[in-house]
Amino acid sequence: VAVALDYRNLRKFAILLLVISFVLLLLVFVPGLGCRINGAQRWIDLKGFRFQPSELAKLGVILFTAYYCERYLRQMHTFKKGVVIPTLVIGAVLGLIFIQPDVGTTMLIAAVSSVMLLLAGLRWRYFLPPVLIGIIALGVFIYHDPMRSQRIYSWLNLEETKSDKGMQAYQAKVALGAGGLTGLGLGNGRQKLGFIPENHTDFIFSIIGEELGLIATLGVVLAFLGILGSGVFIATRAPDMFGMLLASGITFMICIQAFINIGVVTNFLPNKGMPLPFISYGGSNLLVMLCSVGLLLSVARQGGEHARGLARRNPFQDLPTPQEA
């Protein structure tokens, strides 16, 4: 359905989708409607049907940022239009996600929207100070939050914490090592039998490595690199600024999320719960990711039609006739 849509028609719904995302994020905190799992209030539960509004917020922020940047493109170099207004709007959404708490999704959306603002012409001298303030604030938050500070300590001292906070990260490395080059065979993995609790969601990459080996894990990495290259190519061929920013935002959202997930599983990054796009269990994430790819292909389709139209165009058709001259 998303592929069949003309992405340009989404301009008129960009603000509405952001407002809907904001309202759904508020409903998460309503007693009896919001659902708390593992200490996080991130889901809306409707008689067994669970939905994670922060997933919709990813797409909502990308659409809004693309719409806003195109509309005020000539003023993106100014402090008010380029920093103050988008920071207030996007920051309101990020604040609700942050207090759920969901620090990983907050950082992901902040990174993607920052890239889009820079592509739209935001000046570095206006961009760097808020980023530095945000990094310092995040560091202070982590320092005063026992759970997250323990995750950082566990990441730095994995052998010491492998039976406690670092158990999942350590067992993930064991799984990747046990798989070797070709793996133990599909379904023959042992680490999913209680050693890695989140083996079907955040740490599914380690199970792929254990059962299908290094060849499969490299195939997954190459697939995301393919998405990155294709997304950048589609963005450069987009017929307008809205399409370029939309394609760029979707591409970086998918690839940054994959980078964080794989980085956590391989212990390159501290433990942070974030699904692997298209692979981890979770309907909300999968639905939003598939819709996002559909919109990306819609940009590609319109870009291709625009390029073919330019190719068929007579280069002399806009020249004045002898009588007009």
CORURRA-V630491 format. One record per pair of residues at least 24 apart in sequence whose C-alpha atoms are under 7 Angstrom apart, sorted by the first residue. I is the first residue (numbers start at 0). GAP is how many residues later the second one is. D is the distance in whole Angstrom. If there is no record, write none. Layout:
# CORURRA-V630491
i=I gap=GAP d=D
i=I gap=GAP d=D
This chain:
# CORURRA-V630491
i=1 gap=289 d=6
i=1 gap=292 d=5
i=1 gap=293 d=5
i=2 gap=291 d=4
i=2 gap=292 d=6
i=2 gap=294 d=6
i=2 gap=295 d=5
i=3 gap=294 d=7
i=4 gap=293 d=7
i=5 gap=292 d=6
i=6 gap=288 d=6
i=6 gap=291 d=6
i=6 gap=292 d=6
i=10 gap=56 d=6
i=13 gap=46 d=7
i=13 gap=49 d=5
i=13 gap=50 d=5
i=13 gap=53 d=7
i=14 gap=49 d=6
i=16 gap=43 d=5
i=17 gap=39 d=7
i=17 gap=42 d=5
i=17 gap=43 d=6
i=17 gap=46 d=7
i=20 gap=32 d=6
i=20 gap=35 d=6
i=20 gap=36 d=5
i=20 gap=39 d=7
i=21 gap=71 d=6
i=23 gap=29 d=6
i=24 gap=28 d=6
i=24 gap=29 d=7
i=24 gap=71 d=6
i=39 gap=60 d=6
i=39 gap=61 d=6
i=40 gap=59 d=5
i=40 gap=60 d=7
i=41 gap=58 d=6
i=50 gap=233 d=6
i=51 gap=232 d=6
i=53 gap=43 d=7
i=54 gap=229 d=6
i=54 gap=230 d=6
i=54 gap=233 d=7
i=55 gap=232 d=6
i=57 gap=51 d=6
i=60 gap=29 d=7
i=61 gap=51 d=7
i=61 gap=184 d=7
i=61 gap=187 d=6
i=62 gap=183 d=6
i=64 gap=48 d=7
i=65 gap=176 d=5
i=65 gap=179 d=5
i=65 gap=180 d=6
i=66 gap=175 d=6
i=68 gap=51 d=6
i=69 gap=171 d=6
i=69 gap=172 d=6
i=72 gap=47 d=7
i=75 gap=44 d=7
i=75 gap=45 d=6
i=75 gap=46 d=5
i=76 gap=44 d=6
i=76 gap=45 d=5
i=76 gap=46 d=6
i=78 gap=47 d=7
i=81 gap=40 d=6
i=82 gap=43 d=7
i=103 gap=168 d=6
i=103 gap=170 d=7
i=107 gap=149 d=7
i=111 gap=137 d=6
i=111 gap=140 d=6
i=111 gap=141 d=6
i=115 gap=129 d=6
i=115 gap=133 d=6
i=150 gap=119 d=7
i=150 gap=120 d=6
i=151 gap=118 d=6
i=154 gap=115 d=5
i=167 gap=28 d=5
i=168 gap=96 d=6
i=168 gap=98 d=6
i=170 gap=24 d=6
i=170 gap=25 d=6
i=171 gap=34 d=5
i=171 gap=93 d=6
i=172 gap=93 d=6
i=174 gap=31 d=6
i=174 gap=32 d=7
i=174 gap=34 d=7
i=174 gap=35 d=5
i=175 gap=30 d=6
i=175 gap=33 d=5
i=175 gap=34 d=5
i=177 gap=32 d=6
i=178 gap=30 d=6
i=178 gap=31 d=4
i=178 gap=32 d=6
i=178 gap=33 d=7
i=178 gap=34 d=5
i=179 gap=33 d=5
i=179 gap=34 d=6
i=180 gap=32 d=5
i=180 gap=33 d=5
i=180 gap=34 d=6
i=181 gap=30 d=6
i=181 gap=31 d=4
i=181 gap=32 d=6
i=181 gap=33 d=6
i=182 gap=26 d=7
i=182 gap=27 d=5
i=182 gap=28 d=5
i=182 gap=29 d=4
i=182 gap=30 d=4
i=183 gap=26 d=6
i=183 gap=27 d=5
i=183 gap=28 d=7
i=184 gap=26 d=5
i=184 gap=27 d=6
i=185 gap=25 d=5
i=185 gap=26 d=6
i=186 gap=24 d=7
i=199 gap=80 d=6
i=199 gap=81 d=6
i=200 gap=74 d=6
i=200 gap=79 d=5
i=200 gap=80 d=5
i=201 gap=59 d=7
i=201 gap=71 d=6
i=201 gap=72 d=6
i=201 gap=73 d=5
i=201 gap=74 d=7
i=201 gap=78 d=7
i=202 gap=62 d=6
i=203 gap=76 d=6
i=204 gap=57 d=7
i=204 gap=60 d=7
i=205 gap=59 d=6
i=223 gap=31 d=6
i=227 gap=27 d=6
i=233 gap=65 d=7
i=233 gap=66 d=5
i=236 gap=66 d=6
i=237 gap=61 d=6
i=237 gap=62 d=7
i=237 gap=65 d=5
i=238 gap=64 d=5
i=238 gap=67 d=6
i=242 gap=56 d=6
i=246 gap=49 d=5
i=246 gap=52 d=7
i=249 gap=42 d=6
